């Protein structure tokens, strides 16, 4: 897959993990064991590059079946790209890349939502008794670093197993705290939203589950710029800005 976009990919800085708005877990909670895997150089992987924007490859054909027509329409919309992580009842980390994540409301408490096709090991980890419904949403940075993280977590938790977290790509680390969802680190992560699924926030719709969660904290990542987006089956960065002219 090729990274395409209409804007220059900005340089990324390396701050630590300052907390924005809400604080980290309380002192009692922080006594739980924390296992950290720092970003480690690994053998070079296929390089990502930015390409000039091109006309959409997706076409609308009135003769297609309705699902395929809708699929073509949705490919022309830009979607956010995030990675959701959770820990199952056996302590195994789970993670998946999603493009269905959006904010739901800000008051009286901030809520976010996404949907997952079932079966899903990450969804099961969120639903497991003992997990507390905890999950983390990683807002990925635009550019090659964010695309690398997004692509890694499209592999799924099946065949990859725990190797999904033990053999992370170059420049990506993970902090695993007992009883909490894993936190990914590196220049590909813009923000981390620490969330808890609402008791009434699991709605099954045919083969999907809509998840609603409360945001309990925001961590600042190492990435800069805007978030990574996905459209027409390609990862992209934001392009031109439209400015309303004077009449």
C-alpha positions in Angstrom: 0.0 0.0 0.0 1.3 3.5 -0.9 1.0 6.6 1.3 -0.6 9.4 -0.7 -1.5 12.9 0.1 -1.7 16.5 -0.8 0.5 18.2 1.9 4.0 18.2 3.1 4.7 15.6 5.9 5.8 17.6 8.9 8.8 16.7 11.0 7.9 15.0 14.3 9.3 15.9 17.7 9.8 13.6 20.7 8.1 14.8 23.9 7.4 12.3 26.7 3.9 11.5 27.6 2.4 14.6 29.3 -1.2 14.4 30.3 -3.7 16.7 28.8 -6.8 17.6 30.8 -7.2 14.5 33.0 -4.5 13.0 35.2 -2.9 9.6 35.1 -4.2 6.8 37.3 -4.1 7.4 41.1 -1.2 6.5 43.2 -2.8 3.3 44.3 -3.5 2.3 40.8 0.0 3.2 39.6 1.5 0.6 42.0 0.4 -2.1 39.6 3.2 -3.6 37.6 4.2 -1.7 34.4 6.0 -3.4 31.6 7.5 -1.2 29.0 8.9 -2.1 25.6 10.7 0.9 24.2 10.9 1.7 20.5 13.7 -0.5 19.2 15.5 -0.3 15.9 14.6 -3.3 13.7 15.5 -4.5 10.2 14.3 -2.0 7.7 10.7 -2.4 6.5 9.2 -1.2 3.2 9.5 2.5 3.1 6.4 4.7 2.9 6.4 7.8 0.6 4.1 10.6 -0.2 2.7 10.9 -3.7 0.8 13.7 -5.4 -3.0 13.5 -5.1 -4.8 11.8 -8.0 -8.4 11.5 -9.1 -10.4 8.9 -7.1 -10.0 5.4 -8.3 -13.4 4.4 -7.1 -16.2 4.9 -9.6 -20.0 4.8 -9.2 -21.8 2.5 -11.5 -25.6 2.6 -11.4 -25.6 -1.0 -12.6 -23.8 -2.3 -9.5 -25.6 -3.9 -6.6 -26.5 -1.3 -4.0 -23.9 -2.4 -1.4 -21.1 -1.9 -4.0 -22.6 1.5 -5.0 -22.4 2.6 -1.4 -18.9 1.2 -1.0 -17.8 3.4 -3.9 -19.4 6.4 -2.3 -17.8 5.8 1.1 -14.4 5.4 -0.4 -14.5 9.0 -1.5 -15.0 10.2 2.1 -12.0 10.8 4.4 -12.1 8.8 7.6 -10.0 9.0 10.7 -7.5 6.2 11.4 -7.0 5.1 14.9 -5.7 2.0 16.7 -7.8 0.6 19.6 -6.0 -1.5 22.3 -7.4 -3.5 25.2 -6.3 -6.4 27.5 -8.3 -9.6 27.8 -9.1 -11.5 31.0 -5.9 -13.6 30.6 -3.8 -10.5 30.4 -3.1 -10.7 26.7 -2.9 -7.4 24.8 -5.2 -6.9 21.8 -5.3 -4.3 19.1 -6.9 -3.3 15.8 -6.9 -0.5 13.3 -10.2 1.3 12.8 -11.7 3.9 10.5 -15.1 4.2 12.2 -14.0 6.2 15.3 -15.8 9.5 16.0 -16.7 11.7 18.9 -20.3 11.4 20.1 -20.7 14.2 22.7 -18.7 16.5 25.1 -21.2 17.2 27.8 -21.9 16.2 30.5 -19.0 13.8 30.0 -17.0 13.3 26.7 -18.2 10.2 24.8 -16.7 8.5 21.7 -18.0 5.7 19.5 -16.9 3.2 16.9 -18.2 0.0 15.4 -16.5 -3.4 15.1 -17.4 -6.3 12.9 -17.8 -9.5 14.9 -16.1 -11.8 15.9 -13.3 -9.6 17.2 -10.7 -10.4 19.8 -10.2 -6.8 20.6 -13.9 -6.3 21.2 -14.1 -9.4 23.3 -11.2 -8.0 25.4 -13.2 -4.9 26.1 -16.3 -7.0 27.0 -14.4 -9.4 29.2 -15.4 -9.5 32.9 -12.5 -8.1 34.9 -11.4 -5.7 32.1 -13.6 -2.9 33.4 -14.4 -2.1 29.8 -11.1 -0.3 29.5 -9.7 0.5 26.1 -7.3 3.1 24.5 -7.8 4.9 21.3 -4.5 6.0 19.6 -5.0 8.9 17.3 -2.2 8.4 14.7 0.0 11.1 13.3 -0.1 12.0 9.6 2.8 10.8 7.6 4.8 7.6 7.3 5.2 7.0 11.0 1.4 6.9 11.6 0.8 4.9 8.5 3.3 2.3 9.7 1.4 1.9 13.0 -1.9 1.7 11.2 -0.8 -1.0 8.8 0.8 -3.1 11.5 -2.4 -3.4 13.4 -4.4 -4.5 10.4 -2.8 -7.9 10.8 -5.3 -8.9 13.4 -4.8 -10.8 16.7 -5.3 -14.3 15.3 -2.2 -15.6 13.7 0.0 -12.8 15.0 -1.1 -13.4 18.6 1.0 -11.6 21.3 3.7 -11.1 18.6 1.6 -8.2 17.4 2.9 -6.3 20.5 6.2 -8.1 21.0 7.5 -7.5 17.5 6.4 -3.9 16.9 7.7 -2.1 13.8 10.7 0.2 14.0 10.2 3.2 16.2 7.1 1.9 18.0 7.1 0.9 21.7 4.4 -0.2 24.1 3.7 0.4 27.8 1.6 -2.4 29.5 0.2 -1.8 32.9 -1.4 -4.7 34.7 -5.2 -4.3 34.5 -5.0 -1.5 31.9 -5.1 -1.3 28.1 -1.7 -1.1 26.4 -0.4 2.4 25.4 1.6 2.6 22.2 4.5 5.0 22.0 6.5 6.6 19.2 6.3 9.3 16.6 3.4 7.7 14.9 1.1 8.4 17.8 -0.5 11.9 18.1 -2.7 11.3 21.2 -4.0 8.5 23.3 -7.6 8.6 24.7 -8.0 6.4 27.8 -11.6 5.2 27.6 -14.1 3.0 29.4 -17.1 1.4 27.7 -20.5 2.3 29.0 -22.6 -0.4 30.5 -25.3 0.4 28.0 -22.8 1.3 25.3 -22.7 -2.0 23.5 -25.3 -2.2 20.7 -25.4 -5.2 18.4 -26.5 -4.4 14.8 -26.5 -7.6 12.7 -22.8 -8.6 12.4 -21.5 -5.4 14.0 -21.3 -4.0 17.5 -21.5 -0.3 18.1 -19.3 0.7 21.1 -19.8 3.9 23.1 -17.1 4.8 25.6 -16.4 7.6 28.1 -13.1 9.4 27.7 -11.4 9.3 31.1 -8.0 10.9 30.1 -5.9 12.2 27.3 -2.2 11.5 26.8 -0.1 13.6 24.5 2.0 11.5 22.1 5.2 12.1 20.2 3.6 12.9 16.9 2.8 16.4 15.5 0.6 17.9 12.9 -2.9 16.5 12.0 -4.2 13.0 12.3 -3.8 10.3 9.7 -6.8 9.9 7.4 -7.9 7.1 5.0 -9.8 7.5 1.7 -10.1 5.6 -1.6 -8.1 2.7 0.0 -5.1 4.8 0.8 -3.6 6.4 3.9 -3.5 10.2 3.3 -2.4 13.5 4.9 -4.4 16.7 4.7 -4.0 18.8 1.7 -5.2 22.3 0.6 -7.2 24.5 2.9 -10.3 26.2 1.3 -10.7 29.8 2.2 -13.9 31.8 1.6 -13.1 34.8 -0.6 -14.7 38.2 -0.3 -17.7 38.9 -2.4 
